[in-house]
Amino acid sequence: MKILFIGNQGNTGYRFVKWLRERGLEAFLAIPKNSNLERSFPEWQSPDLKNGYPAWIVPFKENRFPYFFPNRRLKKLSRQYDILLTTGMYILPVLKLKKPVGFLPVGGDITQVPFASDSIIEEVFSFLYRRRIKNVARIFTEQKDCIWAARLLGQGEKIEKVPFWVDVKEIKKNINKVLLDKLKEKYSQYDWLFYNPSRKNLNPDKSNYKGSEKLLSAYSRFIKDHPEKKILMICGLHGDDVNAFKEKVNHLGLGDAVEFVEHMPLPDLHAYMSLENLVVFDQFTLDLSALGGVAREALALGRIVVTSTDVKASDFVEAYGEECPLLPAFNEEQINRRMEEIIALSNPEVASRNQDIMTWAENHLHWEKRIDEFIWMLNNMHNSN
């Protein structure tokens, strides 16, 4: 069985192809040469690839309308493979190729795009999406919103519940240790660092909403209640509503209690997440049964994570297993309570909790423990087409 993964949004393709190849499968990754999404290039995750890609990564040049139709290069390339996998916006052109297609949605590519109608181009795209999605062979996801969207599109029977995993070993190996040493020195004066690297998307009517304004409100109240503590919030500066987020920081009088950092490659992000006095505050949306990339990687590094994930929900337990050690919070009051819980921990308690978190991640999030389930699903997909 030969597999071609087309597109690499958020390095999803790179990760899955690498893992499949390590299990001995003939898997290859086709990525666009001219994408403007830095985080969708393999070197964003593995800096050593800046010097060149291995033979199993095949760059291709996009045509004038890349998200509508596959170009000649992709058509020719796809003929050599038994099944195709894709993620993100490439689902539309990939479904025009004459092969079984497995789709790993990452969010808005199935929850928002097929229903968008704000412009003529969006209407055409969503119309073609709804027509072509009937040709998909499998939809691999455990995100509740993606499952709902697939059912709305009439493809509920094609869902296979597959979570996104991480490579715990590679995350630890690729930490930017030079940066980590600098960060330890820079932040040594603080009792706690609250880290929110998630995108600043503040519109609750959109599927990419992150709820960071709830975190700011909870934090404002918290630091007023604890003037004796040296605490700093570090916030990533990327997303649709960065300026609005900054304005809220100023409005709440948090200018001296918040530091902004630019969007950064994963080895740098993981350096921040390796600080022992750091807690990750991810996203605060609706009740979720999934883990975002930030939460997965933070857990892999043994960090305490606060986010809006219901770890006791049956969908979550089915996908990830029981006893997930993250701290759920869905609103300002719950976020505030989590902050109170965290600062009450002693240093030995923090160390013990960090080790428990890392052990859980190794058993439930690490790809080597889970990839055989996915291969079994791919074989079924291949054999039934």
N, C-alpha and C positions, 0 to 999 in steps of 0.2 A: 504494500500500500504506500503510494507516494503522495505526500501532502504539500500543498502550497498555501502559505498564509499571505494574503495580500493586504497591505496597509499595516500601520504600526502605531496606531493612536495610543499615547501613553506607554509605549513600549510593550503593549500586550502581545503583539506578534513576536517580538524578539524573545520574550520570556518563554512563551509556549513552544516556539520552534526549538529553542535551545534545549528545553527540557525533553521534548519528544526525541530529539537527536541523541541526547544522553541515554535514552532508553533504547537506542538502536534503530529508530524509525528514519526513513528517508523523508525528512521535512526540510522545507526551504522557505525563506522569507523574501517577498518582493516589496520593496519600499520606494516611494517616490523620491526622485533626486531633488525636486524643486519645492518641497514642502516648506512652509514658513513656521511650522510648529517645532521649535527646538526640542521639546521634551518627547517628540515622537521619532527621534533619531537614536539608534542604539548607543552612541557614545555619550548620550545624556545619562545613561545608567552605567555603562562600562567605559570609562575614559580611555582605556588602552586601544579602543577601536578607532580613535581619532587618526591613527596611523594606517588604517585600512581595514576593510571588512573581510571576513572569511568567505570562502567560495559559496557557502550556503545562504549568504545574504545577496540578493540580486536587485540592485537599484534599477529603476525604470523612469523614463521621462513621461510626465503626464501630458495628455493632449489638451486641447483648448477648453474642453468641458469635462474635466476628469471625474466629476461626481455624477455624470449622466451616462456616459458610455465608456467601455474599456477601449484602450488604444490597441493598435496592431500588435505591439510588443507583448502586451498582456494576453491577448487572444492566442498568439503563437505559443507563449510560455505555458499557458494553462493546459494545453493539449497533452503535455508531458506528465500530467498528474492525475491521480485517481479522485481525490477530493480537494476542495478548496475551503479555506477558512478565512474569515475576515472580521473586522471590527470597525466601529466608527462609520463615517460617511461612505466608505467604499462598498457598503452592502449593495447600493443601487447598481453601479457598473458591474460588480462581480456577479450579480444575479443574471446578467446577460451572457455570461460564459456557460458553455454547455457541459457543466460538471456539477455534481452534488455540492451544495454550499452549506457549511456550518457557520453560524453567526454568533459572535461573542459580543453582545451589546455592552456599552460602557455607561449608558444613561440616556442622554437626550437623543442619541442616534436611533432610539426606538420609541422613547416616551414622548418626544416633542416633534422631531423632524417629520414623521408621516402625517402629522395633524396640523402643521403650520400653514398659515394662509395670509401672512402680512404683506406679501408682494406677489406679483405674477410669477416670478421665478420660484418662490417658495410653493406656490399652488401647483405649478407644474411638477416640481420635484416631489412633493408629497403625493400627488396623483400617481406618478410613476412608481413611487415607493409602494403604495398600497396595492398596485397591480402586480409588481414583481415579487413582493414578499411571499406571494403564494407559491413561488418556486423554491423557497428555502427548504433545505432538508432537515436541519435541526437548529434550534436556538438554545445556546448554552448560557444559562444565567441562573442566579439564585436571588437576584434583586427583585423585591416584591413589585416595584413600580414597572420594571421591565416585563415581568410576568403578566401584570394587568394589561400593559400595552400590547403584548403578543396576543393575548386573548381578544382584545378589542379588534385586532387586525385579523382575527379568525385563524390564528396559528397556535392556539393554546396546546393542541395535541402534539406539537413538535418540540415542546420545551424539555430540555434535560437540565436538571438542577446541578449546576457546576459553579462553585465559587472561584474567585481569582485567588491564587496562592502567591507566595513569595519564596525567594531563595534565601533562607535565613543565613546560610554560610556565606553567600556572595555579599549580602548586605554588610555583614561584619568585616569581610575581607576588603571591601571597597570604600570603607570610611576614610574620608580625607583626614588623616591623622595629624598633619601639619596644622590644618585649620582647627582641629579639636584641641590641640595644645594651646593655641592662641585664645580659643573661646574659654577654656578653663581659667586662664589668667584674667581675661577680660571680665568674666562674670563671677569671680571668686567672692566678691563682696555680698552677693545676694543669697538670702535664705532659700528662695524658690524662684524658678523661672517658669512662667506660663507661656507655652508656645502654641501659636495658632497659625500654621503655615497654609491653611486651606484658602481657596479662592474667595475673594470678597464679592460674593454675589448675594445681594440683599433683597431681591424681588421674590417674595414668597409665591407668586403666581407662575414662576418659571421652574422647570424641573431641576435646574442646576443651583437652586437656592441653598445657601449654606448656613444662614441664621447667625452670622458673626455679630450682629448687633445685639443679640441676646447675651452673648458672652461679654461684650463691653459693658452692658448695663449691670450684669452680675459682678463683674470685676470692679466697677466704680464703687458699688456698695461695699464690696469686700475690703478694698484697701482703706476705705474710710473707717471701717470697723477694726482694722488692724494696723494702726500707724506705727506700732512697734516692730513690725516685720519689714524686712528688706525684700521686696518682691518686684519683679519686672515682667511685663508682658511683651513678648516678641511676636510681631505680626508680619506675615508674608504680604508683599505688595503685588498681587496679581488678581485678575478677575474683572468682572464687568463694572463694579461699583467702588473702585479704590478711592476715588475722590470723596464720595459720600461717606465712606467708612472713616476717612481722615477727618472729615467735618464732625462726625459724631464723637471721635476721640477728643477733639478740641472743645466741642460743646459740653462734654462731661468733665472737662478739666483734667484730662488724663495725659496731657502732653509730656509730663516728666515721668510718667509711669508706663509708657508704651514706647517701644523701639520698633522701627520698621526695617525689614530686610527684603531685598529683591528676590524674585523667583530664582531658584538655584538648582544646579545639577544634583542628582541623587547623592553622590558621595559627600557633598557639602551639607545637604539636608540631613543626612545620617550622622554627620559630625555634631550638628546641633542636638539631634536626638540621643546622642551618646552621653550628654552631660547628666551627671547623676542627680543634680538638683532640679532637673527639668521635667515638667508634666505637659503632655500634649493635649490640647483642647482642639478637637477636630471640627465637627459640624453639628448644627443644632436645628434640625428640620422636623419633619413629621416622624412618627414612629417608623423605624427602619428595621429590616431583618437582614441587613447586609453590612459589610465592612468596607469603608473607602480605602484607597491606597495609602493615605496618610496613616490611618489607624493600623492597617496591616503591618506596615514597615516599622511603626513605633513599637508595636507589640513584639515584633521580631527582635528589637533591640532592648527589650525588657523595660520599656517606659510605661508609667502609669498613663492611661488614656481615658479621657472623658469625652463622650460623644453620644449622639442620639441613636443608639442601636439597642434594640430589645434583645438581649442575649438569651432570654428565656422563651422567645417566640419559637414555635415549632419549626418554622422555615429556617430560622437561624441555626437551631440545634441540628436540623437535618443536614445543613450545608457545612457547618463548622465544628459541631460537637458541643458537648456540655461544659459547664463551668468556665466559660470564657471570663477572664479576670478584668476586663475593662469596666469602667464605671459609667453606666447609662445616665444621661440627663437630657431632658427635652425642652425645658423652659428656663427662664431666668432664675426662678426660685431653686430649682433642682441643681443648676450649675453652681449657684452660690453655696448650697449645702455641700456639694462635692469639694469645693475649695476649702471649706471649713474642715471636712474630713481629712483632706490631704495634709494640711499644715499641722494637724494634731498628731501625725505619725512621727515616731522617733526615728533616728537614723538607722538603728538595727531593723526596725519594722519596714522602712523603705527598702533596705537592701534585701530583706527576705521577700518582700512583695515583688521586687524587680526580678528576682530569680524565678519565682513562681510564674510570672508573666512570660519570661523567656522560655521556660520549660513547656508551657502550654502552647506557645507559638511553634516551637520545634515539633510538637506532636500533632498540631492541628492546622498550621498554616504552611509548613514547609512542603514544597512541591514533591519531594521524594516519597512522602507519606501518602500522596493523593493522586499522582499523575496516572497510575494504572487504571483508576476508575475512568478517567477521561479517554485513555487509549481504548478501553473496552467499548465506550460509547462511539468512538470514531470507527471502530471495526464494525459495529452494528450498522452505523450509517452507511459505510461502504458496501456492506453485504446486502443491504436492503434497496440499493439503487442500481 
